[in-house]
Every structure is written in structure tokens, then in C-alpha cells.
């Protein structure tokens, strides 16, 4: 186990904050695409950026799960009540599901909608793993959008929980990630 004292391992801390930035970038890219007209190069760049940030997130999430399994987690001091431990585990499960499922739904949506995911600066598209299917694309897009909106709340709950631990409970939960 690579837990260093009362902190997560350096690798886990770096991946956590990198993923936080990438999640913010994914939301920013897709929310701001509307600044550009449909069919324009800047709008396409925003959408492609959203795709690639999403792919990066799912790859980092899988790596992070591996690191977490290898490195473990430092205990919270003072120890948490059973209800708080359960709430923490459920919130983290929701976050990890989001970090893996949401990008995969996005890829499935793009492919079933006939959209290409182009390797940056190459013009080479990833091969589509799903056939075009307009009805499926609309269903997946709605699901991807709904989950994306729900996770504003889950991310907010994660941030509020960290602040509650730090400011009100005054334990080391937040400090473990710095």
C-alpha cells in the first residue's frame, strides 16, 4: 500500500485533480459550443474537444481505480460514523460510475449518430464501434444529457461534503487529497 501517512499517494492526488480539471473542461466545451453556428469549424472543434476530453476521463478513471486498488486510502481522522462512511462510499461509487459510464455513453451516442471522432491534428477518425441508428442516437443523447445534468448535483455534493468535513467536522478528509 502506497498511502503516505494521512494522505493519498502522490499519483492518486495528481490523477484526482487532473480529472477534476478534465470534467470541468468537458462541461465547458459542450456548454459553450452554442457560441458558434452549427456546421462551423469552431463548433466542431468544441465538440471534438468534448469527445477527446471524455475519452481521457474514462481512461484516467480506469487508471485511477487501479491506483486506488494498489495504493489504498488513508483513514479519516477522527474516524467517521457508520452512516457517514456509507454516504461517502455511495457518493464515490456514483462519481466513479459517472466517470466511466458517461464518456462511454457519449461515444455510443456519437457513433450511433454517424459522427466521427477524429484524432487531433490528423484528420484520421476512430473506427465506429456502433452502426448508425438515429433512434438509438436520440435515446442515448437524451440519457447522456440527463446523466450529465444529474452529475452537476453529484459533483456539487462531493464538493460540499469535502467542505463540510474540512470546515465543520474539522477532520482530515480534504487534506488527504492535497
N, C-alpha and C positions, 0 to 999 in steps of 0.2 A: 504494500500500500504506500502511495507516494504523498499522502497527506502530510503537509509540513506544519507541525504544531497545531494551531487552531485555524489554519487557512486551507483552502483548496489548493491543489497542486498548481504551479505556475501555468502549466499547459491548460488546465481546466479554466483557470481565471481568464487567460487570453482568449480562449475559444468562446467563453461566455460573452465577453464584451464585444468581440468581433461579430458574433451572431446578433447581439442586440443592435449594433450598427447596421448590419445587413437587413434585419427585419424592418428597421426604420426606413432604410433605403428602398426596400421592396414596396412598402406602403407609399412612400413619397413618389416613386416613379409611376406607379399605377394611378394614384390620385391626381397627379399633375399632368398626365397625358392629355387631358382635356384642354390644356392651354394651347394645344396645336391642332390644326384642322385634320380631319380624317384623311388618310392617304398621304400625309406629308412625311418627309424624311425625319424631322424631329420627333413626331409622334411615334413613328416606327422604332426609332432609337430608344424612346422611353419604354415602349412595350418589350423590345428585345432586352433592354437592361433589366426590366422586371423579371423576364424569364430567366436570365442568367444569374441574377441575384437569388432567385428562388432555387435554382439548381445548386448554387453554392451553399445555401442554407441547408438543404436536405443532406448534402454530402458532409457538411460540418456537423450537423445533428447526429449523423451516424458515427462520425469520429468521436464526437463528444460523449455519446453513450458508451463507446468503447473505453475512452479515457476514464469516465466515471466508474465503470466496472473495474478497471485496473487500479485506479488511484483512490477510490472510495471518497467518503465525505467526512470532514471533521465534525465532531459532536458540537451541538449548540450548547453554549454555557451562558447562563444556567440552563439545565435540561428543560425540555418542553413538556407540557401536559400531554396526555394521550390524545385529546381532541385536537390539539394544535399540531401534533405530529401527523395525524391522519389528514387534516386540512392541507398541510404542507405537501404531503405525498400526492394527494389528489390534484392539487394545483400544478405540481411539477409534471404529473402524468398528462394533464391537459396540455401543458406547454410543449412537452416532447411530442405528443400526438400531433399537435398543430404544426410543429417544425418539420415533421416528416410527411404527414398526410397532405397538408395544404400545398406544398410545392408539387407533389405528385398529382394532385387534382388539377393544378394549373397546367402541368404538362399534358395530362389527358385531355383537358379542355382544348388546348391549342392544337394538338394533333387531330382530335375528332372534328375540329372546326376547319381543318385544312391549312392551318398556319404553320409556317416554317420557323424553326428555332435555329438561327444562323450563328455559326461560330464567329465571334467578334473579329473584325478586320480581315475576314477570309471570303465571305460570300458562300461558304460551304454550310449546308443545313444538316442538322442531325437527322438521321432517318426516323420517320414517324413510326411509332410502335402501335398506333391505332389507325384503322381506316376512317376516312371522312364519314361523319354521320351527324347531320345537322341537328336532329332531335336530341341525340346524346350530348352534343356540344352545348346546346342550350341548357339542358339539365345540369351538366357538370359546371357550366359557368355560373348558374344560379347558386349551386351548392358551394362553389369556390368563393363567390362573393359573400354569401351568408356566413360561412365559416370565417372569412376574413373580417367581417364586421363584428362577429361574436368575439373574436380574439382581441379586438381593441379592449374589450372588457376584461378578458383573462390577463392580458399584459398589464392593464391598469391594476388589477387585483394583485398581481405579482409585485408590482412597484409599491403599492400601498402596504402590502404585507411586509416588505423589506423595511419600509419606513416605520411601520408600527413596531417591528422588532427593535429597530435602532433607537427611535425617539421615545417610545412609550414603555416597551418592555425592557429596553436597555440591555439586550443580550448581544452576542457577537455574530448573529446571523448575517448581517450585512458586511461586517468587517471580514468575514471568512472569504468573501469574493473579491477583496481588494488586496 
